[in-house]
Amino acid sequence: MTTSIILIIHTRMEAVLKNDFVTVSYNSTKALLSLNWNLDTTFLKPFKFQEILQRVTERVEKLEVKLLLIDTTNFDFVIVPEMQAWLSTEFNQRLAKAGLRKMAIVLPEAVFVQVAIEQAVQEIKLQPEAPVFEILQADNLTKAQNWLFN
C-alpha cells in the first residue's frame, strides 16, 4: 500500500521551481507541494535560502496548497538563529494565512542540521500567533507521506 501511495504521488507531480539547491513539485489532485532539498545546500547562503522559501510561499498562496512536504534528508545547510526567527514568524504566518493544513518535515541525518530544523519548528510552535496548520517531524519519507494523507 505504501509503495502505491508513493508512486501515485510522484507520477502526478509537476515541477514548479528547480535550482541548484531544491526541486519544488506540485500535485494538484492532492493540493500537495513537495520540496526536495539536495546536497548542494552545503553551499547555500542565508539570503538565497530565504529567497527560495519566499518563492515557495508564493506557490503555496497561488496554488492554494493544503499539504506541504519538506524533504531535508539531503539538506546540509545550518539554519542560523536569525533565519529560525524569520521562519517562525513571517514564513509560517504567510503559510497559515494561505490556508495550509499540514506540513511534514523529513529530518536529515546530519545532527547539527537536524537540531537547527527542530529548533526552528519549536520556535514556530511557541509563537503567540501559532500556525493553524499541523506540523510533523519524521525520520523518513514514508512516515511523512502517510501522516499527510491520513
N, C-alpha and C positions, 0 to 999 in steps of 0.2 A: 504494500500500500504506500509506504513512504517513498519508494523509488518512483512510483507512478505520479505522486504529487510533485516531486522534483522535476520530472520530465515534462509534465504539463506546464509548470511554471516557466521553465526555460524555453519551451517551444513557442510560447506566446509573448516573449519579452522583446521589446523594441528598444534599441539603444537611443537614449535621448541626450547623452553627454558622454564624451570619451576624451581623455587626455593621458598624459604620461603617468598619472597617479591613480586614476579611478575610472571605472566604467559604470555609468548610471543607466539602468534599463527600466522600462515601464511595461506593466501588464494591465491593459485597460479592463480586461474581464474581472480581475481581482482588485482593481484600484490599488495596485502594488507598485511602489518604486523601490528599486534594489540598487544599493551602492556596493561595488566590489572594489575595495582598495587593493593596490598591488605593492610589491616590494620596492618600487621606485620611490615610495613615500619617504624613504631614508633621506632623500634629497629635497623633500618638500619644505618650503618656507612658510612661516605662520601666515603671512599676508595671502599667499596662494591658497592655503588651507581654508582660510576664511572666505576668499573669493569663490572657491568651489562650493562650499556649503551655502553661500548666498544664492548661487545658481541652482543648487538642489532645492532650496526653499522656494524659489520662483517656480520650479517644476511642480512641487507639491501644491502650490497655490493654483497654478494654471490648469493642472491636470486633475485637480480635486482628489488627490491621493488620500487613501484611508489607512493604508498599511505601508510601513517603511521598514525595509530590511537592510541593515548596515553590516556587511561582512568585513570585519577587520582582521581576519585570520592572517593576512599578509601585511597588515598595517605596521609600519615601522617609523612612526612619527610620534614623538612625545609631545603631548598637548600641555603647553605651559600654563601656569595658573591664570594668567590674563585671558588666555583663549578659553579656558574652562569657564571663567566668569561670563564671557560673551556667549558661549554655548548654552549656559544655564539660564540666561536671560533672553536676549534678543532672538537668537536662533530658535529656541524652543517655544517662546511666546508666539512667534510667527507660525510655527508648525501647528500649534494648538488653535490659533485663530483660523487657520486654513481648513480645519476640520479633521486633522489626523486623529485616528483612533488608537493605533498600536504602533510601537516601534520596538523591533527586536535587534539587538546588537550581538553579533557573534564575536566573542573576545579573541584576541590574538594570543599566541603562546609566549611572546616576549613579555617578561614580567613587568618591566618598567612601563611599557606602553599599556599593558593591561591595567596597571594601577592608575595610570593617568585617566584612562577611559572610565574606570569605576568611580574615581573621584569626581569626574565631570557629571556622571549620572547621579551621584549622591547630591551634588550641588543643585542639580535640576529639581530633585525631589524636595530640597529644603527651601526652595524659593517661596516667598509669600504668595505669589501667584503661580502655584504649582501647575504644571501642564494637565490638561484634562484627558490626555491620552495615557494609555498604559505603556510601561517600559519593561522589557525583559532583557537580561544579560544571559547569554547562553554560551556553553563551551563548544557547541558545534552547530552547523548549518541545519541539520535535520530537526533538532530540538527547536530552533528558532522558527523554522517554517511551520512545524506542527502547532506551535503556540499561536502564531499569527493567524492561521486558518481555522482555529477552533475557538 
